[in-house]
Every structure is written in structure tokens, then in C-alpha cells.
Amino acid sequence: FPSHDTNGNFKYDPPEFYSEIVQATQGGETPGFLSATTTEADVSFTGGVSPGRVLIINLDSTNKLQYGPKSGGSMVAPGEIEPGDFDWITMKTGTTLRYRSNTGTVSIMVLGFNK
């Protein structure tokens, strides 16, 4: 997969892949569209969803999105999503997910799926 172009620059063309989520209890695609500001906020999963897999998409074209677990009332931010990019994460039961933008207001989509 890795290769080099004529200038010797590294390039990576990943293969396409398919991902399937197998759930013990059907449920998911919640909460959906959210707005992230520079103030931390909890993600509220609804409809009886206790997410195992979560897709976080930064829909903004300029600003980064930070996310992470809540610890002691604040976010521990191990994750940062570039504008227009996304992350799949696996959450441990009982974890509260938080998010914030690095600047301004950022439109995001968060889709949590039951384990």
C-alpha cells in the first residue's frame, strides 16, 4: 500500500473496507447533529442506547473538534478531529463522552450504536 511518488514523497492509498456493527440489542444512530463550542459539553445518548461504537464526524471546514472521556467533571482530551474528518471510537460502559471545538462553533455529527 505505501508508495513514493516521483519526488520521493510518501503516499498511502488505503484499501477500501467494510465495517459491520453486530449488536446484542438493536439501537443506535443517536444523538445525531450537534453544535460544538469552546465550552465542553456531554454527549447525551438517547433511546436506551448504551454505545459501544461511536462515529464522530467534524462537519466544519476550518476548526478542529476535541473529544474525550469525562473525568472529575472535565474532559480528558486524547482525541482531536481535523476539519472534514472523522473518528470511530469504542466506548467502555459507564463512560461519559465530552466534546468542544478549538475555536468558534463547529457542526458535528455523533452516532452512537449499542454494543
Secondary structure, 3 states (H helix, E strand, C coil): CEEECCCCCEEECCCCCCCCCCCCCCCEEEEEEEEECCCCEECCCCCCCCEEEEEEEECCCCCCEEEEEEECCEECCCEEECCCCEEEEECCCCCCEEEEECCCCEEEEEEEEEC
